[in-house]
Amino acid sequence: MENRRNFLKTTATAAIALALNSFKTKEGLQIRVEDQKVNKPIVISTWNFGVQANGAAWTILKNQGRALDAVEAGVKIPEGDASERSVGYGGRPDRDGKVTLDSCIMDEFSNIGSVAALEHIKHPVSVARAVMEKTPHVMLVGDGALQFALSQGFEKENLLVADSEKEWKEWLKTSEYLPKANIENHDTIGMIALDAHGNLSGACTTSGMAFKMHGRVGDSPIIGAGLYVDNEVGAATATGHGEEVIRIVGCHLVVELMRQGKTPQEACEEAVARIVKLTHNRNKNLNDIQVGFIALNKKGAYGAYCIQRGFNFAVNDDSGNKLVNSDYFVK
Ligand code: ASP
């Protein structure tokens, strides 16, 4: 009898704990997930340079730091690397020879900040974070973004390195603007992380398509397109042809699909399938397009999918930091 009473008591306690899997903080509703089933902390990010970027993020995550701080620190690594031709300092210029940067950031409370077509600032992700934390707005562009950055103490720098300038001058000879899929193994860095407290954040940063029209903005600074985080569900980020990602509001779609019960892998596959379908409907050639998504859910499960072979991403959790080849649609 005593055993049965204990059993009932334990079962009732478990039921109450399950029913109470959400709680309120002053910032809003938080979901508590059964701890033992969660793979945390974990950080994932796009392309080869994700490995080094993850390393910087991991230093923060393993010390119980906040996912937001981790993703900012992580993407700053390729942003600050002059040899990376597609992100931050050293990024390829637009067709007028100007390096214009796009970036956004999103935290566990759905705070968002973004900058687009920002010139002369090495770390656009940190300006995006300042927009998020220090202004009543969510997005600043062009000269307005630059003026804001300078007012916050960011240093004005020349971001066009000699090698990028040489490539641009070479490109000027034909001036043919034809963005190609996977010309080389690095584009945008998108990074999403789940910290030891079970909170998600993400950041995304790029110099965009090489030799783009001046003023062109891709998906990377657009919340919902190049990045989305919902602390109840999961997070996603994208790389590749931004126009195609914007067309389907890609990362919001991936997160909503996870909300409906899809795994991160299934959600990425369905978002890619949506792009494939629209490409056919619009009589465009799928071979000209590359898009890759990565996604992470609240339990630390992740997935990725892309259109063309060649996309990879880096995963860092307790088991180490590794590069994974993404599965792809065109076989
Ligand atoms: N998504 C970026 C853009 O469209 C570029 C890329 O990831 O390759 O600007």
Residues whose N, C-alpha, C, O or C-beta is under 5 A from the ligand:
A	BS01	LIG	D187 T188 T206 G208 M209 G218 D219 S220 T239 G240 H241 G242 E243
